[in-house]
Amino acid sequence: MIGGTGRMSGGTRRIWLVARREWNQRVRTTAFRVSTILSVAVVVALIMVPEMYGGGANPIRTIGLVGASSPQLPEVLTAAGDRLELTVKTREFGDGDAARIALRDDEVTVILIDQRELVWKAEADEQLGTTITSAIGFLERQAAIDELGLTAAEADRLLQPPELASSSLDPATEEETARADLGRVGVVLLFLMIAFYGGFVLVGVVEEKSSRVVEVLLSRVRPAELLAGKVLGIGLVGLAQFAIVVGAALAALSVSDNTVIPETASGTLGWVVFWFVLGFAFYSVLYAAAGALVSRQEETQSLVFPMTAVQLVAYVLAFAASESPGSAAAVLGSLFPPTAPMVMIVRIAHGGVPLWQIAAAVAIMGVTVAVLVRLAARIYAGGVLRFGARVPLREAWRGAEV
């Protein structure tokens, strides 16, 4: 028993030594620093740029008026824009040439000539076009009413649009919408981080194998310990970068008036971190086993594609689950290990997931990862010291030390 404990502690120590080696190698690289800075910059920009340019509101649309038009047109255009939540302004021009110069210089959004023709710089803004058409239609109806000699009350009844009652069976509150958005952001982060750092595991294994560094490492540690340490070390690097990006996003959100932060944000982000750990563990051992089967970087693409395809399926299923988190497909997807990390995040963000389903998903994922670690360790041991041509999976399995 004492000897067994000693071996266990020694094995754990060797795993941590490998993990520390991976941490030091990755964190000190220029690639890690640049990718972290770029990730933070992109996340902050996505949050703050709309705030800087109007807090997410529609930009001002300026309509250039040329030729004959009703004196009431500017006022009616502004009112029509307000109904569609557009900020509309007008600017009069003495001739079409001056108006076209202003249009090319982006000083106006569109030119309205004689209340009959619209001139756009490139693509038409359908919403603004609808606004202008509505305003001109109103003025033409008003002119027809004046010709008919109707009273003001009769004209109001004729021009007043019908008021339709509107209701929803399950109205979404601002809080619920913010939760759904946060869940989708979590899915995107999970997908990118798992794919990125899973690829690091694969590339790291192939690099060590092609340079024969793995022979030196395996003279001191067992293949399973090297595999576990590599996955642990790179996983900690990914977790650290993830924490930095999330921290930057939260800081940007805290000073932004454009986004509602749901009350469950901290809990949801905690679950995102938790499922990143499980998802990374699941996929990274597969990446490591795949890397042990090849000796050149050029051969990795054929191995990466199947795993990337599975992750894409999980990604698409997660966004489908965001529309119907209680559907059978969403529930099954949150329990099936390859898709569970992303789908469960969306369902948890929405709220209302039964505790037993979360517990079942975690248990299934944990058991699956444990089994995969044992299987991948055997494949890794049987293939990592075989150089040259690609190692068939069956030969790697048989060549491992039992």
N, C-alpha and C positions, 0 to 999 in steps of 0.2 A: 504493500500500500504506500509506504514511504517513497519507494523507488518510482511508483507510478505518479505520485504527486510531484516528485522532482522533475520527471520527464514532462509532465503537463506544464509546470511553471517555466521550464526551459523552452518548451515549444511556444508558449505565449510570449516569452521574452524575444524569441527570434522573430515572431510575427510582428511585434512592435518595432523591432529594429529595421525590418524591411519597410514597414509603414513609414517610419521616420525618414528613411532614405528616400522614399517616393515623395514625401512631403517636401523635403529640402530641395530635391531636384526640380519639382514642379513650381513651387512658390517662387523660387529665385529666378525663374526664366523670364525673358522679356515677353514671351507669348502670354504668360499668365497675367502679367501686369497690364499689357496692352488690352487683352480681352476684358479684364476687369474694368478698366477705365472706359472702354467703349460700351460695355454693357450698362454701366452706371449712367453714362452720357445719354444713351438711347432711351433708357427708362425715364430719366428725369426730363428729357426733351419731350417725350410722349405726353407727359403730365403737364409740363409748364408751358410749352409752346401755345396750346390753345388758350391758356390763361393770359399769356402775353398779348395775344391777338384777339382780345375781346372776351376772354373768359368763356370761350366755347360758343358765344353767340354768333349769329349769322353776320358776316361782314356787311358793310354799307354798300348798297347797290345805287349807283348814280345813273340816272337816265338823262341822256342828252336830247333836248327838245329842239327840233328844227322845223321851220315852216309854220303853217297855220295850226293852231291848237286852242282849245277852250281855256279861258282864264281859270276855270275851276280844276283843270287837269292836275297841276301839282298837288293840290290838296287831296283830290280823289285818289291819286296814285299813292300818296302817303298812307291814307286810310286803308286802301286795299292791301298794301304791304303789311300794315299792322295786323290785319285779320289773318294773314299767313305767317306771322311772326318774322317778317322781313323788315329791315331798316332801309327805306327807300327815300332817296333825295333826287331832286331834278336840277338841271342846269340848262339854260337856254343859250342857243347859238344863232348867230345871224345868218350863217350859210353852212351848207353841208360839208365843205372842205375843212373848215375849222373844226367841225364836230368829228370828222373822220381822223384828223390829226390827234385830237384828244382821245379818241377811242384806241388808236394805235399806241398811245403813251399811257394807256390804262387809267386815264383821268375820269373816264366814264365807262360804265359796264355795257351799255347798249345805246343806240341812237334811234329815236322815234321821229319819223318824218311825216309831217302833215297828219298825224294820228292815223296813218294808214300803213306804214312800212317800218319794220324793225331791221336794223343793221347791227350784226354782232361782229366781234373781232375774230372769233374762231367758232367754237361750239356754242350753241344756244343754251341759255339758262332756262330750263323749262318752267321752273317755279316763278322766276321773274317774268317770263313771257305770259304765264297764266295771270299774274298780277296786273300786268299792263292791259291784257285783253279784258279782264274783269272791269277795270277802271273805265276803259273806253266804252264798253257795253253799258255801264251805268250812265255815262254822260249821254249816250245816244238814246237810251230809254227816257232819260229826263227831258231831252229835247222833244221826243215824241209826245210825252205827257203835256208839255207846255203847249204844243200845237193842238192837242185835244181839249185843252182848257180845263183840266181836272183840278179839283181843290187840293190843297196841301195834304189833307187827311187821306183823300183817295190816292194821291200819288205815293204816300208813305206805305199804304196797304199794298199797292201794286209792286213797289220796289223792295219791300221787306222780304228777305229770304225766309223760308219756312224754318221753324225751330224744331229740331228733332231731338227727342229724349235719347240719351246714350247711357248705357250701363254695362257692366261686365259681371259674369258669373263669379269669376275669381280675380278681382282687381289686384294688380300688382302695386305694392307700395314702393316708395322711393328706396326704402331699406331693402326690400326684396330684390329690386333691380340692382342695387349696389352689391348685394351678396352674389347674385348671378354673375355680374361682371368680374368680381374678385375671383370667383371660382374659375372662370375662363382664363383669367390672367395666370392663375396658379397652374392650370393645365399647360399653357404655353411655356411657362418657366420649367415645369417638370420635363416636358418633351425635349426642350433645348438642352437642359443640363444633363439629362440621362444620356442623350445621344452624344453630346460633346465629350463628357467624361468617360462614357463607355468606350468611345473611340480612342481615348487616351490609353485605356487599359490595353486595347488591342494593339495599338501602335507600339506601346511600351514593351509588350511581350515580343513582338516581331523584331524590334530593334535589338533587344537583348539577345535574342536567338541568332540573328544574322551577324552580330558582332562577337558572338561566342562569350559574351559577358555572363550569360546564364550558366555556363560551365563552372565559372568561379563561384557564383552565388550558390549553386547546388552542391558545392563541396562543403558548404557550411550549414545550409538549411535544407529541409526536405521540400519536395515539390509542392505539397499541399500548404506548407507554411509560407513558401514564396508566393503562391497564388493568393492566399488569404491576406498577407501583408501588403501585396500590391493593390488589391481591391480596397483594403482599408485605408491605405495612404492616399490613393487617388480620390477615394470617396470623401475623405476629410478635406482635401483641397477643394473639391467641388462644393462641399457644404459651406466652407469658408467664403468662397466666392458668391454663393447663393445668398448667404447672410448679408454680405456687403451690398449686393444689388437690392435686396428687399429693404435693408435699412435706408438706402438712398431713396427708394420709392416712397417709403413711409414718410421720410423727411420732406420730400417734395409734395406729397399729399397734404401734409399738415399745414403747409403755407399756401395751398391752392384753394380757391373758392369755387373751383369748377367741378369738383368731384365729391360725392358723398361717401364718407368712410363708414361702412356698416359697423354696428356695435360688435358683431362677431368677428371682426377683422383679425384680431390677435389670435383667436382660437383657430380660425381657418388657416392662417399662415403657419401656426404650429402643426396642423395636420399636413400642410404642404411639405414642411420639413420632414415630418415623420414618414410620409409616403415617398419622398425623395430617397430616403435611406433604404427603404424596402425595395423600391423600384430599381435603384442603382445596384443594390446587391443582386437582384434577380438578373438583370441584363449584363452586369459587368462580369459575372462568372462565366456567362456564355461567351462574351467577347474574349475573355482570357483563354478559354478552352479553344476557341476558334483560332486565336493567334498562335497557339502551340502547334497547329497543324500546318502552318506555312512558314517559309523562311525569307520571303521577300515581300516588301510593301505592296508591290504590284498585284500580288495574289489575294490581298485582303478584301478587295471590292466584292468578289463573288461570295465571300462569307458574310460581309456586312449587310448586303442587300436583304436577305430574309429577315434579319432582326430589325432592320429599319422599317421594313414593310409591316411587321407586327406592331411596331410603335406607331406607325401612321394609322393603322386600323384603330388602335387604342385612342389616338388623338381625335380621329373623326367620330368615334363612338362617344367620346366624352362630350363633344360639342352637341351631338344629337341628344345626349342625356340631359344637357342643360335646358333643352326645351321641354323635356318630359322626364324629370328625375325619378318619378315613381313607376315608370314603365317596366315591363318584364325584361326588356333588353338592357335597360340601365341597371337593374338589380343584378342580373346575371353578369353583366360586364364588370360590375364592382366586386364580384366574387371570384372571377376568373383571373388567375395571377398575372398573365401578360398585360391585361387591360385594367386591372384593379386600381393601380396607383392614380391614373388620370381620371377614370370614371368616378371613383369614390370621392375624390376631391370635389368634383362638381356637385355631387349629391350632398356632401357634408356642407358645402357652402350654401346650398339652397335651404338646408335645415330639414328636420323631420325624419332623418334616417333612423330606423330602429336600432337600438344599441346592439341587439344580437347580430344584426347584419354587419355592423362595424367589427364586432368581436370575431365573427366568422371569417370575414375578409382578412383580418390581421392573422388569425390562426392558420388559414389556408396558405396565405402568402409566406408566413414564417416556416411552415413545414416544407413548402415547395422550395424555398431558398436553401434550407438545410439539406434537402435531397440533392438539389442542383450543385451545391458546394462539393458534396462527396463525388458525384458523377464527374463534374468538371475537373476536380483535383486528379481523378484517375486519368482522364483524357489528357490533361496538362502534363502529368508525369510521364505518360507514354509517348507524347509527341514533342515535348519541348527540347529534348536532346537529339532529335532526329533531324538532320540537316539535308539540304538539297531539294528534291522534289517534294511536292505537297504530300503530306502523310494522310492516307485514308483513315477515316474515323475508326473503322474496325481494327486496323493495325495499331492505332494509338491505344485503343482500349485493351487489346491483348498484350501490348508491349509494356503496360504499366506494371509496376511492382504491386503485387497483391499483399 
